[in-house]
């Protein structure tokens, strides 16, 4: 069993010195920060609207 696994591993092509890219680049931080700002704005809007409706019902 172990020798078969080693034989299969030996037949696989090597990645060589170049690894696959993951898609992350310099824009990743800016995109994440923009998403956090949009999320925070949405949460803030919900909080304000719920307080207004709670005050109107009281």
C-alpha positions as CSV (number, residue, x, y, z in Angstrom):
1,X,0.0,0.0,0.0
2,X,2.7,2.5,0.9
3,X,4.7,1.7,-2.1
4,X,1.7,2.3,-4.4
5,X,1.1,5.7,-2.8
6,X,4.8,6.6,-3.3
7,X,4.6,5.5,-7.0
8,X,1.5,7.6,-7.6
9,X,3.2,10.6,-5.9
10,X,6.3,10.2,-8.1
11,X,4.1,10.3,-11.3
12,X,2.5,13.6,-10.3
13,X,3.9,16.7,-12.1
14,X,5.8,19.0,-9.9
15,X,4.6,22.6,-9.3
16,X,8.1,23.8,-9.8
17,X,9.3,27.2,-8.5
18,X,6.1,29.0,-9.5
19,X,3.2,28.4,-7.1
20,X,-0.5,29.0,-8.0
21,X,-1.8,32.5,-7.4
22,X,-4.6,32.8,-4.8
23,X,-6.2,35.9,-6.2
24,X,-5.2,38.2,-3.3
25,X,-3.4,41.4,-4.4
26,X,-2.9,45.0,-3.3
27,X,-6.6,45.7,-3.6
28,X,-7.7,43.1,-1.1
29,X,-7.3,45.4,2.0
30,X,-9.2,48.2,0.3
31,X,-12.0,46.0,-0.7
32,X,-12.3,44.5,2.8
33,X,-12.2,48.0,4.4
34,X,-14.9,49.2,2.0
35,X,-17.1,46.2,2.9
36,X,-16.6,46.9,6.6
37,X,-17.7,50.6,6.1
38,X,-20.8,49.5,4.2
39,X,-21.6,47.0,6.9
40,X,-21.2,49.5,9.6
41,X,-23.4,52.0,7.8
42,X,-26.1,49.4,7.4
43,X,-26.0,48.5,11.1
44,X,-26.1,52.2,12.0
45,X,-29.1,52.8,9.8
46,X,-31.0,49.8,11.4
47,X,-30.2,51.1,14.9
48,X,-31.4,54.6,14.1
49,X,-34.6,53.3,12.4
50,X,-35.5,51.0,15.3
51,X,-35.0,53.8,17.8
52,X,-37.2,56.1,15.8
53,X,-40.0,53.5,15.7
54,X,-39.6,52.7,19.4
55,X,-39.9,56.4,20.3
56,X,-42.9,56.8,18.0
57,X,-44.7,53.9,19.7
58,X,-44.0,55.1,23.2
